[in-house]
Every structure is written in C-alpha cells, then in structure tokens.
Amino acid sequence: MYGALPALEARRETLVALRHDLHAHPELAYAEHRTSERITEFLVECGIEVHRGLAGTGVVGMLKHGDSPRMTGLRAERAALPVLEQNPFPPRSRHEGKMHACGHDGHTAMLLGAAQHLAATRHFNGIVVFIFQPAEETDGGARVMIEQGLFDRFPVHSVYGMHNWPGLPAGEFAVHRGPVMACADQFDILIKGHGAHAAMPHQGRD
C-alpha cells in the first residue's frame, strides 16, 4: 500500500482540481448529467471501458488485466443535496440551493483516482468494475442499478465502498465487517382504538 503513495501524490493536483470542479457543479439525484460526462471523459482518458445508462445517469467502468475471471467492484456515489451552501471560500456551489454537503464530490474524485492508478500500474489480476452510483441519499440509486441488471452484466464477487469521516486522522482508514453507517427512513403508524377523558387517560386506547 505504501509503495503506491508517491504515485498517487504525483496525481494530487489533478484529483484535487477534479474534486473542486465537481463541488462547484452539484447535481441532484438522477440529474447528475454533467457529473456523468466528467466521469466518462476521465475514464476514457485512462483507457477504461465505459458503460452508461443504468439508473439513467449511472456510469460503470471496467478494467481487465491478466487471466483471472475474478471481478471486484469499487463503488462511489455522486448526488448532491438540496442545500444552500454558505461557505464564503472557493470552491463553492455555483448552483443556488444545491450543494455537495456530504462529500460525494470527494468520493467520486477518489474512485477516479483509484481507477487512474490501477489503469496505469495494472498491479492486479482479474477485472475491476468502477461503479458510479446516482441518487444515493434517499432515492435508491443502487437498488435501481441492480434492478436494471448491474450484477447480471457485471457479476462481481464483492463490492467495496467508502465514506469520508472527518473524525478520523488524515491517512487512516476504519474498517468494519458487516453493516455500518445507518440511514434515516420514513414510515407511517396507524393506531386503531378509542379516546378517553383527559382525567382518565388509562381508559383510552389511542
């Protein structure tokens, strides 16, 4: 791992500029058209095979090396949030009411950096699939990609993803086996019963 760091350091300016560009042009769920174009252009420049159309704005890159049929997925999400960015410093959102407030611009840049590094070094044997998922927050982009045949077309044996975590020191990774990082959800509760006098609430069932 540490041997890769100098090569990645050499690409720092390119990847930081890419992340800044993505941050300045946030796009909401299933509307990540410009983002998809930037991802596609970057992957093509790296010589990576590109597949588009899953879940509308989904992008999948595929890189083969060696003779192993083993297929591994690396995944990042891309959608911004309907949030007004109040940061006074650049890069800030150029689109009022839209912001990369959860770091998905960084996740996309990191996955593109990984794709670029693997394409340049080929230090693997098999197939790597780079999955750029739309609509991560509450819109089910992963589910839609799967329903539209993601794993039929790319039968990976495992998928690896990551999320930035400001509480960790720079350069450190935290790994956990099994589910991690819960999400919020919405649900309705219907109660059938009857009311009672305010002085006798124990007689009610509501």
C-alpha positions as CSV (number, residue, x, y, z in Angstrom):
1,M,0.0,0.0,0.0
2,Y,2.7,2.5,1.0
3,G,4.5,1.9,-2.3
4,A,1.5,3.4,-4.1
5,L,1.6,6.7,-2.2
6,P,4.3,8.5,-4.2
7,A,2.4,7.7,-7.5
8,L,-0.8,9.0,-6.0
9,E,0.9,12.1,-4.7
10,A,2.0,12.9,-8.2
11,R,-1.6,13.0,-9.2
12,R,-2.8,15.1,-6.3
13,E,-3.2,18.4,-8.2
14,T,-5.3,16.7,-10.9
15,L,-7.6,14.9,-8.5
16,V,-8.0,18.0,-6.2
17,A,-8.9,20.1,-9.3
18,L,-11.4,17.5,-10.3
19,R,-13.0,17.4,-6.9
20,H,-13.2,21.2,-6.8
21,D,-14.9,21.2,-10.2
22,L,-17.4,18.6,-9.1
23,H,-18.1,20.5,-5.9
24,A,-18.7,23.7,-7.9
25,H,-21.3,21.9,-10.1
26,P,-23.5,19.9,-7.8
27,E,-26.4,17.9,-9.3
28,L,-29.3,16.3,-7.5
29,A,-30.5,12.7,-7.7
30,Y,-30.9,11.3,-11.2
31,A,-29.9,14.6,-12.7
32,E,-26.1,14.1,-12.5
33,H,-25.6,14.6,-16.2
34,R,-22.6,16.9,-16.2
35,T,-21.0,14.7,-13.5
36,S,-21.6,11.6,-15.6
37,E,-19.9,13.3,-18.6
38,R,-16.9,14.3,-16.4
39,I,-16.6,10.7,-15.1
40,T,-16.8,9.2,-18.6
41,E,-14.2,11.6,-20.0
42,F,-11.8,10.8,-17.2
43,L,-12.3,7.0,-17.5
44,V,-11.9,7.1,-21.3
45,E,-8.6,9.1,-20.9
46,C,-7.4,6.3,-18.6
47,G,-8.2,3.7,-21.3
48,I,-11.0,2.2,-19.2
49,E,-14.1,0.6,-20.9
50,V,-17.2,2.7,-20.0
51,H,-20.9,1.6,-19.8
52,R,-23.7,4.0,-19.2
53,G,-27.4,4.1,-18.8
54,L,-28.1,2.1,-15.6
55,A,-30.4,4.1,-13.4
56,G,-30.3,6.8,-16.0
57,T,-27.2,8.6,-15.0
58,G,-25.2,5.7,-13.7
59,V,-21.7,5.1,-15.0
60,V,-19.7,1.8,-14.8
61,G,-16.1,1.5,-15.8
62,M,-14.4,-1.9,-16.4
63,L,-10.7,-2.6,-16.4
64,K,-9.2,-6.0,-17.2
65,H,-5.7,-7.3,-16.6
66,G,-4.3,-10.8,-16.5
67,D,-6.2,-14.1,-17.0
68,S,-8.3,-14.3,-13.8
69,P,-12.1,-14.0,-14.3
70,R,-12.5,-12.8,-10.7
71,M,-14.4,-9.5,-10.8
72,T,-14.2,-6.9,-8.0
73,G,-16.4,-3.8,-7.6
74,L,-15.4,-0.4,-6.3
75,R,-18.2,2.0,-5.8
76,A,-18.8,5.7,-5.1
77,E,-22.0,7.8,-5.0
78,R,-22.3,11.2,-6.7
79,A,-25.5,13.1,-6.0
80,A,-25.6,16.4,-4.2
81,L,-28.2,17.7,-1.7
82,P,-30.8,20.4,-2.0
83,V,-28.9,22.6,0.5
84,L,-27.8,26.2,0.2
85,E,-24.1,26.4,0.5
86,Q,-23.0,29.2,2.8
87,N,-19.2,28.7,2.6
88,P,-17.6,32.0,1.6
89,F,-14.5,30.4,0.2
90,P,-13.9,28.5,-3.1
91,P,-14.8,26.1,-4.4
92,R,-18.4,26.8,-3.6
93,S,-21.5,25.7,-5.4
94,R,-22.4,27.7,-8.5
95,H,-25.9,26.4,-8.4
96,E,-28.2,28.1,-5.8
97,G,-29.9,25.7,-3.5
98,K,-27.6,22.7,-4.4
99,M,-24.5,21.6,-2.6
100,H,-22.2,18.7,-2.1
101,A,-22.7,18.7,1.6
102,C,-21.9,15.0,2.2
103,G,-18.6,14.7,0.4
104,H,-19.8,12.8,-2.6
105,D,-17.7,15.0,-4.8
106,G,-14.7,13.7,-2.9
107,H,-15.8,10.1,-3.1
108,T,-16.1,10.4,-6.9
109,A,-12.7,12.0,-7.2
110,M,-11.2,9.3,-5.0
111,L,-12.7,6.5,-7.1
112,L,-11.5,8.1,-10.3
113,G,-8.0,8.4,-8.7
114,A,-8.1,4.7,-7.9
115,A,-9.2,3.9,-11.5
116,Q,-6.4,6.0,-12.9
117,H,-3.8,4.4,-10.6
118,L,-4.9,0.8,-11.4
119,A,-5.1,1.6,-15.1
120,A,-1.5,3.0,-15.0
121,T,0.1,0.3,-12.9
122,R,-2.0,-2.9,-13.6
123,H,-1.0,-4.3,-10.2
124,F,-3.9,-6.8,-10.2
125,N,-5.0,-9.9,-11.9
126,G,-8.7,-10.0,-12.9
127,I,-11.4,-7.5,-13.6
128,V,-12.1,-4.3,-11.6
129,V,-15.5,-2.7,-12.0
130,F,-15.8,1.0,-11.1
131,I,-19.4,1.7,-10.1
132,F,-20.5,5.4,-10.0
133,Q,-24.0,5.3,-8.5
134,P,-26.5,8.1,-8.8
135,A,-29.2,9.1,-6.3
136,E,-27.6,7.7,-3.1
137,E,-29.3,9.8,-0.4
138,T,-33.0,8.7,-0.3
139,D,-33.7,7.9,-3.9
140,G,-32.5,4.3,-4.1
141,G,-30.0,4.6,-6.9
142,A,-28.2,1.4,-6.0
143,R,-31.4,-0.5,-6.0
144,V,-32.4,0.8,-9.4
145,M,-29.0,-0.1,-10.9
146,I,-29.3,-3.6,-9.5
147,E,-32.9,-4.0,-10.8
148,Q,-31.8,-2.9,-14.2
149,G,-29.1,-5.6,-14.4
150,L,-25.9,-4.2,-12.8
151,F,-24.9,-7.6,-11.3
152,D,-26.1,-9.5,-14.3
153,R,-23.8,-7.6,-16.6
154,F,-21.0,-7.3,-14.0
155,P,-21.1,-10.4,-11.7
156,V,-18.7,-9.1,-9.1
157,H,-17.8,-11.3,-6.1
158,S,-17.7,-8.3,-3.8
159,V,-18.1,-4.5,-3.8
160,Y,-16.1,-2.1,-1.8
161,G,-17.2,1.4,-0.9
162,M,-16.0,4.1,1.5
163,H,-17.2,7.3,3.1
164,N,-15.2,10.2,4.4
165,W,-15.2,10.6,8.1
166,P,-13.8,13.9,9.5
167,G,-13.3,12.4,12.9
168,L,-10.5,10.1,11.7
169,P,-6.9,11.4,11.4
170,A,-5.7,12.0,7.9
171,G,-4.3,8.9,6.2
172,E,-6.2,6.5,8.4
173,F,-8.9,4.0,7.4
174,A,-11.5,2.4,9.7
175,V,-12.9,-1.0,8.6
176,H,-15.9,-2.9,9.9
177,R,-17.2,-6.3,9.0
178,G,-20.9,-6.2,8.2
179,P,-23.4,-3.3,8.0
180,V,-22.2,0.1,9.1
181,M,-23.5,3.7,9.0
182,A,-27.3,3.5,9.3
183,C,-29.5,5.8,7.3
184,A,-32.7,7.7,8.1
185,D,-36.0,6.4,6.8
186,Q,-39.7,7.4,7.0
187,F,-42.7,5.3,8.0
188,D,-46.3,5.7,9.0
189,I,-48.0,4.3,12.1
190,L,-51.8,3.7,12.1
191,I,-53.3,3.3,15.6
192,K,-56.8,1.8,16.0
193,G,-58.5,2.5,19.3
194,H,-60.7,4.9,21.2
195,G,-60.2,8.1,23.2
196,A,-61.0,8.9,26.8
197,H,-61.4,11.8,29.2
198,A,-58.2,13.8,29.8
199,A,-58.6,13.0,33.5
200,M,-58.8,9.2,32.8
201,P,-56.3,8.5,30.0
202,H,-55.9,4.9,31.2
203,Q,-59.4,4.2,29.9
204,G,-58.3,5.2,26.4
205,R,-56.6,3.1,23.7
206,D,-55.1,5.7,21.3
